[in-house]
């Protein structure tokens, strides 16, 4: 990278790749990273999800973050948006539960019922 134009091209390429990934994703995982979520351990939950996805070579799942979802007593919160448009919200997620979300929900298509906070 030698010029500002080179940097812009890298940025545009990354944007195109991200947009393509989001269009082909079967699942979307959203981690609530508001102040209350971070204080409750959302960073380690996010790291566990990303690590588990990488270990399993799962590429059809997009992971993003959001602010507070308004259920501070249930933090850390993780939402899984499924291909059928159903959203499962898991509450009081630990890194171990986060790994189980990947292994059970994403891989085996089984909802972890004892950690479900909301289902829409």
Phi and psi restraints in degrees (range 20) as a CNS / XPLOR table:
assign (resid 1 and name C) (resid 2 and name N)
       (resid 2 and name CA) (resid 2 and name C) 1.0 -120.2 20.0 2
assign (resid 2 and name N) (resid 2 and name CA)
       (resid 2 and name C) (resid 3 and name N) 1.0 -21.4 20.0 2
assign (resid 2 and name C) (resid 3 and name N)
       (resid 3 and name CA) (resid 3 and name C) 1.0 -132.3 20.0 2
assign (resid 3 and name N) (resid 3 and name CA)
       (resid 3 and name C) (resid 4 and name N) 1.0 169.5 20.0 2
assign (resid 3 and name C) (resid 4 and name N)
       (resid 4 and name CA) (resid 4 and name C) 1.0 -64.4 20.0 2
assign (resid 4 and name N) (resid 4 and name CA)
       (resid 4 and name C) (resid 5 and name N) 1.0 -33.3 20.0 2
assign (resid 4 and name C) (resid 5 and name N)
       (resid 5 and name CA) (resid 5 and name C) 1.0 -63.8 20.0 2
assign (resid 5 and name N) (resid 5 and name CA)
       (resid 5 and name C) (resid 6 and name N) 1.0 -37.8 20.0 2
assign (resid 5 and name C) (resid 6 and name N)
       (resid 6 and name CA) (resid 6 and name C) 1.0 -62.2 20.0 2
assign (resid 6 and name N) (resid 6 and name CA)
       (resid 6 and name C) (resid 7 and name N) 1.0 -43.9 20.0 2
assign (resid 6 and name C) (resid 7 and name N)
       (resid 7 and name CA) (resid 7 and name C) 1.0 -63.2 20.0 2
assign (resid 7 and name N) (resid 7 and name CA)
       (resid 7 and name C) (resid 8 and name N) 1.0 -41.9 20.0 2
assign (resid 7 and name C) (resid 8 and name N)
       (resid 8 and name CA) (resid 8 and name C) 1.0 -62.5 20.0 2
assign (resid 8 and name N) (resid 8 and name CA)
       (resid 8 and name C) (resid 9 and name N) 1.0 -40.7 20.0 2
assign (resid 8 and name C) (resid 9 and name N)
       (resid 9 and name CA) (resid 9 and name C) 1.0 -64.0 20.0 2
assign (resid 9 and name N) (resid 9 and name CA)
       (resid 9 and name C) (resid 10 and name N) 1.0 -39.9 20.0 2
assign (resid 9 and name C) (resid 10 and name N)
       (resid 10 and name CA) (resid 10 and name C) 1.0 -63.1 20.0 2
assign (resid 10 and name N) (resid 10 and name CA)
       (resid 10 and name C) (resid 11 and name N) 1.0 -43.3 20.0 2
assign (resid 10 and name C) (resid 11 and name N)
       (resid 11 and name CA) (resid 11 and name C) 1.0 -62.3 20.0 2
assign (resid 11 and name N) (resid 11 and name CA)
       (resid 11 and name C) (resid 12 and name N) 1.0 -45.3 20.0 2
assign (resid 11 and name C) (resid 12 and name N)
       (resid 12 and name CA) (resid 12 and name C) 1.0 -65.0 20.0 2
assign (resid 12 and name N) (resid 12 and name CA)
       (resid 12 and name C) (resid 13 and name N) 1.0 -38.4 20.0 2
assign (resid 12 and name C) (resid 13 and name N)
       (resid 13 and name CA) (resid 13 and name C) 1.0 -63.4 20.0 2
assign (resid 13 and name N) (resid 13 and name CA)
       (resid 13 and name C) (resid 14 and name N) 1.0 -44.1 20.0 2
assign (resid 13 and name C) (resid 14 and name N)
       (resid 14 and name CA) (resid 14 and name C) 1.0 -62.9 20.0 2
assign (resid 14 and name N) (resid 14 and name CA)
       (resid 14 and name C) (resid 15 and name N) 1.0 -40.5 20.0 2
assign (resid 14 and name C) (resid 15 and name N)
       (resid 15 and name CA) (resid 15 and name C) 1.0 -62.0 20.0 2
assign (resid 15 and name N) (resid 15 and name CA)
       (resid 15 and name C) (resid 16 and name N) 1.0 -44.0 20.0 2
assign (resid 15 and name C) (resid 16 and name N)
       (resid 16 and name CA) (resid 16 and name C) 1.0 -63.0 20.0 2
assign (resid 16 and name N) (resid 16 and name CA)
       (resid 16 and name C) (resid 17 and name N) 1.0 -42.8 20.0 2
assign (resid 16 and name C) (resid 17 and name N)
       (resid 17 and name CA) (resid 17 and name C) 1.0 -64.6 20.0 2
assign (resid 17 and name N) (resid 17 and name CA)
       (resid 17 and name C) (resid 18 and name N) 1.0 -41.3 20.0 2
assign (resid 17 and name C) (resid 18 and name N)
       (resid 18 and name CA) (resid 18 and name C) 1.0 -65.4 20.0 2
assign (resid 18 and name N) (resid 18 and name CA)
       (resid 18 and name C) (resid 19 and name N) 1.0 -41.9 20.0 2
assign (resid 18 and name C) (resid 19 and name N)
       (resid 19 and name CA) (resid 19 and name C) 1.0 -63.4 20.0 2
assign (resid 19 and name N) (resid 19 and name CA)
       (resid 19 and name C) (resid 20 and name N) 1.0 -40.4 20.0 2
assign (resid 19 and name C) (resid 20 and name N)
       (resid 20 and name CA) (resid 20 and name C) 1.0 -65.4 20.0 2
assign (resid 20 and name N) (resid 20 and name CA)
       (resid 20 and name C) (resid 21 and name N) 1.0 -42.6 20.0 2
assign (resid 20 and name C) (resid 21 and name N)
       (resid 21 and name CA) (resid 21 and name C) 1.0 -61.1 20.0 2
assign (resid 21 and name N) (resid 21 and name CA)
       (resid 21 and name C) (resid 22 and name N) 1.0 -42.5 20.0 2
assign (resid 21 and name C) (resid 22 and name N)
       (resid 22 and name CA) (resid 22 and name C) 1.0 -66.3 20.0 2
assign (resid 22 and name N) (resid 22 and name CA)
       (resid 22 and name C) (resid 23 and name N) 1.0 -33.5 20.0 2
assign (resid 22 and name C) (resid 23 and name N)
       (resid 23 and name CA) (resid 23 and name C) 1.0 -71.4 20.0 2
assign (resid 23 and name N) (resid 23 and name CA)
       (resid 23 and name C) (resid 24 and name N) 1.0 -31.8 20.0 2
assign (resid 23 and name C) (resid 24 and name N)
       (resid 24 and name CA) (resid 24 and name C) 1.0 -97.2 20.0 2
assign (resid 24 and name N) (resid 24 and name CA)
       (resid 24 and name C) (resid 25 and name N) 1.0 -0.1 20.0 2
assign (resid 24 and name C) (resid 25 and name N)
       (resid 25 and name CA) (resid 25 and name C) 1.0 -71.1 20.0 2
assign (resid 25 and name N) (resid 25 and name CA)
       (resid 25 and name C) (resid 26 and name N) 1.0 134.4 20.0 2
assign (resid 25 and name C) (resid 26 and name N)
       (resid 26 and name CA) (resid 26 and name C) 1.0 -79.7 20.0 2
assign (resid 26 and name N) (resid 26 and name CA)
       (resid 26 and name C) (resid 27 and name N) 1.0 -42.3 20.0 2
assign (resid 26 and name C) (resid 27 and name N)
       (resid 27 and name CA) (resid 27 and name C) 1.0 -120.9 20.0 2
assign (resid 27 and name N) (resid 27 and name CA)
       (resid 27 and name C) (resid 28 and name N) 1.0 153.5 20.0 2
assign (resid 27 and name C) (resid 28 and name N)
       (resid 28 and name CA) (resid 28 and name C) 1.0 -129.3 20.0 2
assign (resid 28 and name N) (resid 28 and name CA)
       (resid 28 and name C) (resid 29 and name N) 1.0 125.7 20.0 2
assign (resid 28 and name C) (resid 29 and name N)
       (resid 29 and name CA) (resid 29 and name C) 1.0 -109.5 20.0 2
assign (resid 29 and name N) (resid 29 and name CA)
       (resid 29 and name C) (resid 30 and name N) 1.0 127.9 20.0 2
assign (resid 29 and name C) (resid 30 and name N)
       (resid 30 and name CA) (resid 30 and name C) 1.0 -120.7 20.0 2
assign (resid 30 and name N) (resid 30 and name CA)
       (resid 30 and name C) (resid 31 and name N) 1.0 125.8 20.0 2
assign (resid 30 and name C) (resid 31 and name N)
       (resid 31 and name CA) (resid 31 and name C) 1.0 -105.2 20.0 2
assign (resid 31 and name N) (resid 31 and name CA)
       (resid 31 and name C) (resid 32 and name N) 1.0 126.1 20.0 2
assign (resid 31 and name C) (resid 32 and name N)
       (resid 32 and name CA) (resid 32 and name C) 1.0 -73.1 20.0 2
assign (resid 32 and name N) (resid 32 and name CA)
       (resid 32 and name C) (resid 33 and name N) 1.0 116.7 20.0 2
assign (resid 32 and name C) (resid 33 and name N)
       (resid 33 and name CA) (resid 33 and name C) 1.0 -119.9 20.0 2
assign (resid 33 and name N) (resid 33 and name CA)
       (resid 33 and name C) (resid 34 and name N) 1.0 36.7 20.0 2
assign (resid 33 and name C) (resid 34 and name N)
       (resid 34 and name CA) (resid 34 and name C) 1.0 -71.2 20.0 2
assign (resid 34 and name N) (resid 34 and name CA)
       (resid 34 and name C) (resid 35 and name N) 1.0 176.5 20.0 2
assign (resid 34 and name C) (resid 35 and name N)
       (resid 35 and name CA) (resid 35 and name C) 1.0 -55.2 20.0 2
assign (resid 35 and name N) (resid 35 and name CA)
       (resid 35 and name C) (resid 36 and name N) 1.0 -43.5 20.0 2
assign (resid 35 and name C) (resid 36 and name N)
       (resid 36 and name CA) (resid 36 and name C) 1.0 -67.0 20.0 2
assign (resid 36 and name N) (resid 36 and name CA)
       (resid 36 and name C) (resid 37 and name N) 1.0 -37.8 20.0 2
assign (resid 36 and name C) (resid 37 and name N)
       (resid 37 and name CA) (resid 37 and name C) 1.0 -66.2 20.0 2
assign (resid 37 and name N) (resid 37 and name CA)
       (resid 37 and name C) (resid 38 and name N) 1.0 -44.0 20.0 2
assign (resid 37 and name C) (resid 38 and name N)
       (resid 38 and name CA) (resid 38 and name C) 1.0 -62.8 20.0 2
assign (resid 38 and name N) (resid 38 and name CA)
       (resid 38 and name C) (resid 39 and name N) 1.0 -42.9 20.0 2
assign (resid 38 and name C) (resid 39 and name N)
       (resid 39 and name CA) (resid 39 and name C) 1.0 -63.0 20.0 2
assign (resid 39 and name N) (resid 39 and name CA)
       (resid 39 and name C) (resid 40 and name N) 1.0 -30.0 20.0 2
assign (resid 39 and name C) (resid 40 and name N)
       (resid 40 and name CA) (resid 40 and name C) 1.0 -86.3 20.0 2
assign (resid 40 and name N) (resid 40 and name CA)
       (resid 40 and name C) (resid 41 and name N) 1.0 -7.4 20.0 2
assign (resid 40 and name C) (resid 41 and name N)
       (resid 41 and name CA) (resid 41 and name C) 1.0 114.1 20.0 2
assign (resid 41 and name N) (resid 41 and name CA)
       (resid 41 and name C) (resid 42 and name N) 1.0 19.6 20.0 2
assign (resid 41 and name C) (resid 42 and name N)
       (resid 42 and name CA) (resid 42 and name C) 1.0 -62.1 20.0 2
assign (resid 42 and name N) (resid 42 and name CA)
       (resid 42 and name C) (resid 43 and name N) 1.0 -29.8 20.0 2
assign (resid 42 and name C) (resid 43 and name N)
       (resid 43 and name CA) (resid 43 and name C) 1.0 -63.8 20.0 2
assign (resid 43 and name N) (resid 43 and name CA)
       (resid 43 and name C) (resid 44 and name N) 1.0 -44.5 20.0 2
assign (resid 43 and name C) (resid 44 and name N)
       (resid 44 and name CA) (resid 44 and name C) 1.0 -69.4 20.0 2
assign (resid 44 and name N) (resid 44 and name CA)
       (resid 44 and name C) (resid 45 and name N) 1.0 -30.1 20.0 2
assign (resid 44 and name C) (resid 45 and name N)
       (resid 45 and name CA) (resid 45 and name C) 1.0 -66.2 20.0 2
assign (resid 45 and name N) (resid 45 and name CA)
       (resid 45 and name C) (resid 46 and name N) 1.0 -46.6 20.0 2
assign (resid 45 and name C) (resid 46 and name N)
       (resid 46 and name CA) (resid 46 and name C) 1.0 -59.8 20.0 2
assign (resid 46 and name N) (resid 46 and name CA)
       (resid 46 and name C) (resid 47 and name N) 1.0 -45.1 20.0 2
assign (resid 46 and name C) (resid 47 and name N)
       (resid 47 and name CA) (resid 47 and name C) 1.0 -61.1 20.0 2
assign (resid 47 and name N) (resid 47 and name CA)
       (resid 47 and name C) (resid 48 and name N) 1.0 -41.6 20.0 2
assign (resid 47 and name C) (resid 48 and name N)
       (resid 48 and name CA) (resid 48 and name C) 1.0 -64.2 20.0 2
assign (resid 48 and name N) (resid 48 and name CA)
       (resid 48 and name C) (resid 49 and name N) 1.0 -41.9 20.0 2
assign (resid 48 and name C) (resid 49 and name N)
       (resid 49 and name CA) (resid 49 and name C) 1.0 -62.5 20.0 2
assign (resid 49 and name N) (resid 49 and name CA)
       (resid 49 and name C) (resid 50 and name N) 1.0 -49.8 20.0 2
assign (resid 49 and name C) (resid 50 and name N)
       (resid 50 and name CA) (resid 50 and name C) 1.0 -61.9 20.0 2
assign (resid 50 and name N) (resid 50 and name CA)
       (resid 50 and name C) (resid 51 and name N) 1.0 -41.5 20.0 2
assign (resid 50 and name C) (resid 51 and name N)
       (resid 51 and name CA) (resid 51 and name C) 1.0 -63.0 20.0 2
assign (resid 51 and name N) (resid 51 and name CA)
       (resid 51 and name C) (resid 52 and name N) 1.0 -45.5 20.0 2
assign (resid 51 and name C) (resid 52 and name N)
       (resid 52 and name CA) (resid 52 and name C) 1.0 -65.7 20.0 2
assign (resid 52 and name N) (resid 52 and name CA)
       (resid 52 and name C) (resid 53 and name N) 1.0 -40.4 20.0 2
assign (resid 52 and name C) (resid 53 and name N)
       (resid 53 and name CA) (resid 53 and name C) 1.0 -62.2 20.0 2
assign (resid 53 and name N) (resid 53 and name CA)
       (resid 53 and name C) (resid 54 and name N) 1.0 -42.6 20.0 2
assign (resid 53 and name C) (resid 54 and name N)
       (resid 54 and name CA) (resid 54 and name C) 1.0 -66.0 20.0 2
assign (resid 54 and name N) (resid 54 and name CA)
       (resid 54 and name C) (resid 55 and name N) 1.0 -42.8 20.0 2
assign (resid 54 and name C) (resid 55 and name N)
       (resid 55 and name CA) (resid 55 and name C) 1.0 -59.9 20.0 2
assign (resid 55 and name N) (resid 55 and name CA)
       (resid 55 and name C) (resid 56 and name N) 1.0 -36.3 20.0 2
assign (resid 55 and name C) (resid 56 and name N)
       (resid 56 and name CA) (resid 56 and name C) 1.0 -91.9 20.0 2
assign (resid 56 and name N) (resid 56 and name CA)
       (resid 56 and name C) (resid 57 and name N) 1.0 0.5 20.0 2
assign (resid 56 and name C) (resid 57 and name N)
       (resid 57 and name CA) (resid 57 and name C) 1.0 57.6 20.0 2
assign (resid 57 and name N) (resid 57 and name CA)
       (resid 57 and name C) (resid 58 and name N) 1.0 40.6 20.0 2
assign (resid 57 and name C) (resid 58 and name N)
       (resid 58 and name CA) (resid 58 and name C) 1.0 -88.3 20.0 2
assign (resid 58 and name N) (resid 58 and name CA)
       (resid 58 and name C) (resid 59 and name N) 1.0 119.9 20.0 2
assign (resid 58 and name C) (resid 59 and name N)
       (resid 59 and name CA) (resid 59 and name C) 1.0 -116.5 20.0 2
assign (resid 59 and name N) (resid 59 and name CA)
       (resid 59 and name C) (resid 60 and name N) 1.0 -3.7 20.0 2
assign (resid 59 and name C) (resid 60 and name N)
       (resid 60 and name CA) (resid 60 and name C) 1.0 -100.3 20.0 2
assign (resid 60 and name N) (resid 60 and name CA)
       (resid 60 and name C) (resid 61 and name N) 1.0 23.9 20.0 2
assign (resid 60 and name C) (resid 61 and name N)
       (resid 61 and name CA) (resid 61 and name C) 1.0 -128.2 20.0 2
assign (resid 61 and name N) (resid 61 and name CA)
       (resid 61 and name C) (resid 62 and name N) 1.0 128.2 20.0 2
assign (resid 61 and name C) (resid 62 and name N)
       (resid 62 and name CA) (resid 62 and name C) 1.0 -100.9 20.0 2
assign (resid 62 and name N) (resid 62 and name CA)
       (resid 62 and name C) (resid 63 and name N) 1.0 134.3 20.0 2
assign (resid 62 and name C) (resid 63 and name N)
       (resid 63 and name CA) (resid 63 and name C) 1.0 -115.5 20.0 2
assign (resid 63 and name N) (resid 63 and name CA)
       (resid 63 and name C) (resid 64 and name N) 1.0 127.0 20.0 2
assign (resid 63 and name C) (resid 64 and name N)
       (resid 64 and name CA) (resid 64 and name C) 1.0 -134.2 20.0 2
assign (resid 64 and name N) (resid 64 and name CA)
       (resid 64 and name C) (resid 65 and name N) 1.0 178.0 20.0 2
assign (resid 64 and name C) (resid 65 and name N)
       (resid 65 and name CA) (resid 65 and name C) 1.0 -128.5 20.0 2
assign (resid 65 and name N) (resid 65 and name CA)
       (resid 65 and name C) (resid 66 and name N) 1.0 159.3 20.0 2
assign (resid 65 and name C) (resid 66 and name N)
       (resid 66 and name CA) (resid 66 and name C) 1.0 -140.4 20.0 2
assign (resid 66 and name N) (resid 66 and name CA)
       (resid 66 and name C) (resid 67 and name N) 1.0 176.0 20.0 2
assign (resid 66 and name C) (resid 67 and name N)
       (resid 67 and name CA) (resid 67 and name C) 1.0 -82.8 20.0 2
assign (resid 67 and name N) (resid 67 and name CA)
       (resid 67 and name C) (resid 68 and name N) 1.0 -157.1 20.0 2
assign (resid 67 and name C) (resid 68 and name N)
       (resid 68 and name CA) (resid 68 and name C) 1.0 -65.8 20.0 2
assign (resid 68 and name N) (resid 68 and name CA)
       (resid 68 and name C) (resid 69 and name N) 1.0 136.4 20.0 2
assign (resid 68 and name C) (resid 69 and name N)
       (resid 69 and name CA) (resid 69 and name C) 1.0 -95.3 20.0 2
assign (resid 69 and name N) (resid 69 and name CA)
       (resid 69 and name C) (resid 70 and name N) 1.0 -2.9 20.0 2
assign (resid 69 and name C) (resid 70 and name N)
       (resid 70 and name CA) (resid 70 and name C) 1.0 91.6 20.0 2
assign (resid 70 and name N) (resid 70 and name CA)
       (resid 70 and name C) (resid 71 and name N) 1.0 5.9 20.0 2
assign (resid 70 and name C) (resid 71 and name N)
       (resid 71 and name CA) (resid 71 and name C) 1.0 -118.8 20.0 2
assign (resid 71 and name N) (resid 71 and name CA)
       (resid 71 and name C) (resid 72 and name N) 1.0 60.8 20.0 2
assign (resid 71 and name C) (resid 72 and name N)
       (resid 72 and name CA) (resid 72 and name C) 1.0 -57.8 20.0 2
assign (resid 72 and name N) (resid 72 and name CA)
       (resid 72 and name C) (resid 73 and name N) 1.0 -30.6 20.0 2
assign (resid 72 and name C) (resid 73 and name N)
       (resid 73 and name CA) (resid 73 and name C) 1.0 -72.8 20.0 2
assign (resid 73 and name N) (resid 73 and name CA)
       (resid 73 and name C) (resid 74 and name N) 1.0 -9.9 20.0 2
assign (resid 73 and name C) (resid 74 and name N)
       (resid 74 and name CA) (resid 74 and name C) 1.0 -105.5 20.0 2
assign (resid 74 and name N) (resid 74 and name CA)
       (resid 74 and name C) (resid 75 and name N) 1.0 3.9 20.0 2
assign (resid 74 and name C) (resid 75 and name N)
       (resid 75 and name CA) (resid 75 and name C) 1.0 -65.9 20.0 2
assign (resid 75 and name N) (resid 75 and name CA)
       (resid 75 and name C) (resid 76 and name N) 1.0 152.7 20.0 2
assign (resid 75 and name C) (resid 76 and name N)
       (resid 76 and name CA) (resid 76 and name C) 1.0 -68.3 20.0 2
assign (resid 76 and name N) (resid 76 and name CA)
       (resid 76 and name C) (resid 77 and name N) 1.0 140.4 20.0 2
assign (resid 76 and name C) (resid 77 and name N)
       (resid 77 and name CA) (resid 77 and name C) 1.0 -108.6 20.0 2
assign (resid 77 and name N) (resid 77 and name CA)
       (resid 77 and name C) (resid 78 and name N) 1.0 139.6 20.0 2
assign (resid 77 and name C) (resid 78 and name N)
       (resid 78 and name CA) (resid 78 and name C) 1.0 -131.4 20.0 2
assign (resid 78 and name N) (resid 78 and name CA)
       (resid 78 and name C) (resid 79 and name N) 1.0 126.8 20.0 2
assign (resid 78 and name C) (resid 79 and name N)
       (resid 79 and name CA) (resid 79 and name C) 1.0 -106.0 20.0 2
assign (resid 79 and name N) (resid 79 and name CA)
       (resid 79 and name C) (resid 80 and name N) 1.0 137.3 20.0 2
assign (resid 79 and name C) (resid 80 and name N)
       (resid 80 and name CA) (resid 80 and name C) 1.0 -117.7 20.0 2
assign (resid 80 and name N) (resid 80 and name CA)
       (resid 80 and name C) (resid 81 and name N) 1.0 115.6 20.0 2
assign (resid 80 and name C) (resid 81 and name N)
       (resid 81 and name CA) (resid 81 and name C) 1.0 -96.0 20.0 2
assign (resid 81 and name N) (resid 81 and name CA)
       (resid 81 and name C) (resid 82 and name N) 1.0 119.7 20.0 2
assign (resid 81 and name C) (resid 82 and name N)
       (resid 82 and name CA) (resid 82 and name C) 1.0 -92.1 20.0 2
assign (resid 82 and name N) (resid 82 and name CA)
       (resid 82 and name C) (resid 83 and name N) 1.0 165.5 20.0 2
assign (resid 82 and name C) (resid 83 and name N)
       (resid 83 and name CA) (resid 83 and name C) 1.0 -58.6 20.0 2
assign (resid 83 and name N) (resid 83 and name CA)
       (resid 83 and name C) (resid 84 and name N) 1.0 -29.4 20.0 2
assign (resid 83 and name C) (resid 84 and name N)
       (resid 84 and name CA) (resid 84 and name C) 1.0 -84.2 20.0 2
assign (resid 84 and name N) (resid 84 and name CA)
       (resid 84 and name C) (resid 85 and name N) 1.0 11.0 20.0 2
assign (resid 84 and name C) (resid 85 and name N)
       (resid 85 and name CA) (resid 85 and name C) 1.0 76.3 20.0 2
assign (resid 85 and name N) (resid 85 and name CA)
       (resid 85 and name C) (resid 86 and name N) 1.0 3.9 20.0 2
assign (resid 85 and name C) (resid 86 and name N)
       (resid 86 and name CA) (resid 86 and name C) 1.0 -73.9 20.0 2
assign (resid 86 and name N) (resid 86 and name CA)
       (resid 86 and name C) (resid 87 and name N) 1.0 140.5 20.0 2
assign (resid 86 and name C) (resid 87 and name N)
       (resid 87 and name CA) (resid 87 and name C) 1.0 -116.5 20.0 2
assign (resid 87 and name N) (resid 87 and name CA)
       (resid 87 and name C) (resid 88 and name N) 1.0 124.1 20.0 2
assign (resid 87 and name C) (resid 88 and name N)
       (resid 88 and name CA) (resid 88 and name C) 1.0 -105.1 20.0 2
assign (resid 88 and name N) (resid 88 and name CA)
       (resid 88 and name C) (resid 89 and name N) 1.0 127.5 20.0 2
assign (resid 88 and name C) (resid 89 and name N)
       (resid 89 and name CA) (resid 89 and name C) 1.0 -110.6 20.0 2
assign (resid 89 and name N) (resid 89 and name CA)
       (resid 89 and name C) (resid 90 and name N) 1.0 119.5 20.0 2
assign (resid 89 and name C) (resid 90 and name N)
       (resid 90 and name CA) (resid 90 and name C) 1.0 -95.5 20.0 2
assign (resid 90 and name N) (resid 90 and name CA)
       (resid 90 and name C) (resid 91 and name N) 1.0 137.2 20.0 2
assign (resid 90 and name C) (resid 91 and name N)
       (resid 91 and name CA) (resid 91 and name C) 1.0 -114.3 20.0 2
assign (resid 91 and name N) (resid 91 and name CA)
       (resid 91 and name C) (resid 92 and name N) 1.0 157.3 20.0 2
assign (resid 91 and name C) (resid 92 and name N)
       (resid 92 and name CA) (resid 92 and name C) 1.0 51.5 20.0 2
assign (resid 92 and name N) (resid 92 and name CA)
       (resid 92 and name C) (resid 93 and name N) 1.0 50.3 20.0 2
assign (resid 92 and name C) (resid 93 and name N)
       (resid 93 and name CA) (resid 93 and name C) 1.0 -82.3 20.0 2
assign (resid 93 and name N) (resid 93 and name CA)
       (resid 93 and name C) (resid 94 and name N) 1.0 127.8 20.0 2
assign (resid 93 and name C) (resid 94 and name N)
       (resid 94 and name CA) (resid 94 and name C) 1.0 -99.7 20.0 2
assign (resid 94 and name N) (resid 94 and name CA)
       (resid 94 and name C) (resid 95 and name N) 1.0 169.4 20.0 2
assign (resid 94 and name C) (resid 95 and name N)
       (resid 95 and name CA) (resid 95 and name C) 1.0 -58.0 20.0 2
assign (resid 95 and name N) (resid 95 and name CA)
       (resid 95 and name C) (resid 96 and name N) 1.0 -34.6 20.0 2
assign (resid 95 and name C) (resid 96 and name N)
       (resid 96 and name CA) (resid 96 and name C) 1.0 -66.5 20.0 2
assign (resid 96 and name N) (resid 96 and name CA)
       (resid 96 and name C) (resid 97 and name N) 1.0 -43.0 20.0 2
assign (resid 96 and name C) (resid 97 and name N)
       (resid 97 and name CA) (resid 97 and name C) 1.0 -65.7 20.0 2
assign (resid 97 and name N) (resid 97 and name CA)
       (resid 97 and name C) (resid 98 and name N) 1.0 -38.4 20.0 2
assign (resid 97 and name C) (resid 98 and name N)
       (resid 98 and name CA) (resid 98 and name C) 1.0 -59.4 20.0 2
assign (resid 98 and name N) (resid 98 and name CA)
       (resid 98 and name C) (resid 99 and name N) 1.0 -42.7 20.0 2
assign (resid 98 and name C) (resid 99 and name N)
       (resid 99 and name CA) (resid 99 and name C) 1.0 -64.8 20.0 2
assign (resid 99 and name N) (resid 99 and name CA)
       (resid 99 and name C) (resid 100 and name N) 1.0 -37.5 20.0 2
assign (resid 99 and name C) (resid 100 and name N)
       (resid 100 and name CA) (resid 100 and name C) 1.0 -67.4 20.0 2
assign (resid 100 and name N) (resid 100 and name CA)
       (resid 100 and name C) (resid 101 and name N) 1.0 -34.1 20.0 2
assign (resid 100 and name C) (resid 101 and name N)
       (resid 101 and name CA) (resid 101 and name C) 1.0 -58.9 20.0 2
assign (resid 101 and name N) (resid 101 and name CA)
       (resid 101 and name C) (resid 102 and name N) 1.0 -42.6 20.0 2
assign (resid 101 and name C) (resid 102 and name N)
       (resid 102 and name CA) (resid 102 and name C) 1.0 -68.2 20.0 2
assign (resid 102 and name N) (resid 102 and name CA)
       (resid 102 and name C) (resid 103 and name N) 1.0 -51.2 20.0 2
assign (resid 102 and name C) (resid 103 and name N)
       (resid 103 and name CA) (resid 103 and name C) 1.0 -69.4 20.0 2
assign (resid 103 and name N) (resid 103 and name CA)
       (resid 103 and name C) (resid 104 and name N) 1.0 -38.3 20.0 2
assign (resid 103 and name C) (resid 104 and name N)
       (resid 104 and name CA) (resid 104 and name C) 1.0 -91.7 20.0 2
assign (resid 104 and name N) (resid 104 and name CA)
       (resid 104 and name C) (resid 105 and name N) 1.0 -51.0 20.0 2
assign (resid 104 and name C) (resid 105 and name N)
       (resid 105 and name CA) (resid 105 and name C) 1.0 -75.5 20.0 2
assign (resid 105 and name N) (resid 105 and name CA)
       (resid 105 and name C) (resid 106 and name N) 1.0 -52.4 20.0 2
assign (resid 105 and name C) (resid 106 and name N)
       (resid 106 and name CA) (resid 106 and name C) 1.0 -74.0 20.0 2
assign (resid 106 and name N) (resid 106 and name CA)
       (resid 106 and name C) (resid 107 and name N) 1.0 -47.4 20.0 2
assign (resid 106 and name C) (resid 107 and name N)
       (resid 107 and name CA) (resid 107 and name C) 1.0 -79.9 20.0 2
assign (resid 107 and name N) (resid 107 and name CA)
       (resid 107 and name C) (resid 108 and name N) 1.0 -49.6 20.0 2
assign (resid 107 and name C) (resid 108 and name N)
       (resid 108 and name CA) (resid 108 and name C) 1.0 -98.7 20.0 2
assign (resid 108 and name N) (resid 108 and name CA)
       (resid 108 and name C) (resid 109 and name N) 1.0 -0.9 20.0 2
assign (resid 108 and name C) (resid 109 and name N)
       (resid 109 and name CA) (resid 109 and name C) 1.0 59.3 20.0 2
assign (resid 109 and name N) (resid 109 and name CA)
       (resid 109 and name C) (resid 110 and name N) 1.0 35.5 20.0 2
assign (resid 109 and name C) (resid 110 and name N)
       (resid 110 and name CA) (resid 110 and name C) 1.0 -117.6 20.0 2
assign (resid 110 and name N) (resid 110 and name CA)
       (resid 110 and name C) (resid 111 and name N) 1.0 122.2 20.0 2
assign (resid 110 and name C) (resid 111 and name N)
       (resid 111 and name CA) (resid 111 and name C) 1.0 -73.3 20.0 2
assign (resid 111 and name N) (resid 111 and name CA)
       (resid 111 and name C) (resid 112 and name N) 1.0 136.4 20.0 2
assign (resid 111 and name C) (resid 112 and name N)
       (resid 112 and name CA) (resid 112 and name C) 1.0 -85.6 20.0 2
assign (resid 112 and name N) (resid 112 and name CA)
       (resid 112 and name C) (resid 113 and name N) 1.0 87.3 20.0 2
assign (resid 112 and name C) (resid 113 and name N)
       (resid 113 and name CA) (resid 113 and name C) 1.0 -60.7 20.0 2
assign (resid 113 and name N) (resid 113 and name CA)
       (resid 113 and name C) (resid 114 and name N) 1.0 -32.8 20.0 2
assign (resid 113 and name C) (resid 114 and name N)
       (resid 114 and name CA) (resid 114 and name C) 1.0 -75.6 20.0 2
assign (resid 114 and name N) (resid 114 and name CA)
       (resid 114 and name C) (resid 115 and name N) 1.0 -1.4 20.0 2
assign (resid 114 and name C) (resid 115 and name N)
       (resid 115 and name CA) (resid 115 and name C) 1.0 -119.1 20.0 2
assign (resid 115 and name N) (resid 115 and name CA)
       (resid 115 and name C) (resid 116 and name N) 1.0 2.5 20.0 2
assign (resid 115 and name C) (resid 116 and name N)
       (resid 116 and name CA) (resid 116 and name C) 1.0 -72.3 20.0 2
assign (resid 116 and name N) (resid 116 and name CA)
       (resid 116 and name C) (resid 117 and name N) 1.0 127.7 20.0 2
assign (resid 116 and name C) (resid 117 and name N)
       (resid 117 and name CA) (resid 117 and name C) 1.0 -98.8 20.0 2
assign (resid 117 and name N) (resid 117 and name CA)
       (resid 117 and name C) (resid 118 and name N) 1.0 -45.1 20.0 2
assign (resid 117 and name C) (resid 118 and name N)
       (resid 118 and name CA) (resid 118 and name C) 1.0 -140.2 20.0 2
assign (resid 118 and name N) (resid 118 and name CA)
       (resid 118 and name C) (resid 119 and name N) 1.0 149.4 20.0 2
assign (resid 118 and name C) (resid 119 and name N)
       (resid 119 and name CA) (resid 119 and name C) 1.0 -138.3 20.0 2
assign (resid 119 and name N) (resid 119 and name CA)
       (resid 119 and name C) (resid 120 and name N) 1.0 122.9 20.0 2
